């Protein structure tokens, strides 16, 4: 957070006890005090001033939760535990990162092109669903076989 504050003028770190005035001016409050009394007080102030609160390791006070993101542009996979097991979310992200083929990004890019090339409506929806659910597509994704994906797409578009 300190590094972010140095890079972003919108982030302020206050080195004193927080006040209700601070909360009233905030867009978001992140609480990490290890003190449930403070978290409870912040929860009350945040509700009163309609400011979202993230209370670290105190999910009962949270309005928002952090997600662990795995990016395979253009795909973004968000993993969360609702505040109950954030360490497990990080482990799952690492596990997926090691195992997910780059084919997911390839497929997402190709299907995005198909989506842009066809008019909105039921035929486009059916085409994209058919392609995404085709068992061959998953095989091509696992192998990151762009040519295979392109052939499957051409065949499906020609059958429209």
N, C-alpha and C positions, 0 to 999 in steps of 0.2 A: 504494500500500500504506500509505503514511503517513496519507493521508486516511481510509482504512478503519480504521486503528488508533485514530485519534482518535474515530471514531464507534462502534466496537465494542470493548468491554472484553475480549473473547475474543482479540483480535489483539494480539500483543506484538512489538515490534521491538526486537531486541537489538543494541546498538551495541558489540559485542566479538566476538572469534572464537567461533564456535559450538562447543559441547562435546557429547560423547555424552549427558551428562545432559539437555541441552536437547532433544535428539532423543527420548530416552526419554519425556519428558513431553509431547511434541507429538502432535497429531492429524493434522497434515499439515506437510510441510517443503517450502518453496519455495526453491530454490537459484538465485542469479543472480550468481555471483562472477566469471564469465569465467575460472575456473581449474579445469581438469579434475581436478587433484589433490584439490582441496577437494570437488568433486562426487563423485569416487570414494570418498573417505572418508565423505561423507554417505550415499552409496548403501549402503556396508557397514553403517553404524550404523542406517540406516532398515530395511534387511532384517532385521538382528538384532532390532530392537525392533518390527518389523511396522508401520512408519509409512510411509504413501505419500509418494513424493517426486516433485516436479516440478522438473526441472533445466532452466532456461532455455537453449535452443539446444544442449542436450546430450541429445537424445532417447534415446540408448542407456542413460541412467541413469533415465529416467522410468517411473513407475508410472501416472501420470495425465497427461493433456494438456488444455490449455484449448481450449475451443470458442468459436467466434464465433457468437453467437446472433442470429437474425432472428425477431422476435416479431410475429405477426399473430394476436393473441388470437382464439380459443383455441389457435391453432397456434403451435408453437415449432419453428423449423428450426435445427438445429445443424450447423455447418460446421467441419471440422477437417482437418488434414493429417498427423496423427500426429506432430506436432512437426517435420516436415521443411520445411514452407513456411508458417509462420503468417502472414506478410505477404500471401501469396496468398489465404489464407482470408478475411482482412479485405477484400481487393479483391472477392472473390466475393460476400461478404455485401453490400457496397455495390452491386454490380452487380444482385444479386437484389432488393435493397431498392428500387432505382429502377424495376425492371421488373415485379415481382409486383403483380398487381391486388389491390385490397382484397376482391375476390370470393373469395379463398381463405379469409379470415376469415369472410365471410358463409356460404360453403358449409360450413365446419367447424362453425359455430354451428348451422346448420339440420340438418346430419347428426347432430350431438350430440343435438338435440331428438328426431329420429327414433329414435335409439338408445335414449334414455330412455323413449320411448313404447311400445317393443316389448319383449316378453319375450326374455331371452337364449336363444340357441339357433340352430340352422341357418337357419330362415327369416329371422331378423333379420340374420345374417351375409350371406346371399345378397342380401337387399334392399340393405344398405349397400354391398356390393361392386358390385352392379348400378348403383346410383346413382353411385358414385364413378367407375366405368369408362365410364359413358355418354358418348359424344362430345358430346352436347348440354350435359352438365354443364360440361365444359371451356369450351365457348363462353360459357355463362352466367357462369362464373367470370371469364373474361377481361374480360367486359363489366360485371362486378359487377351482374348482373341478378338481383336477389333474387326478383322475381315469376316469372321464368323457372324458377329453381331450385325455387321452391315448387310450381309447376305440374308440373314433372317428378317431384317427390317425391309429390305427390297422386296422379298417374297411376300411379306404381309401387306405391304403397301400396294403391290400389284394385284393382290386378291381383293382389294377394297371395291 
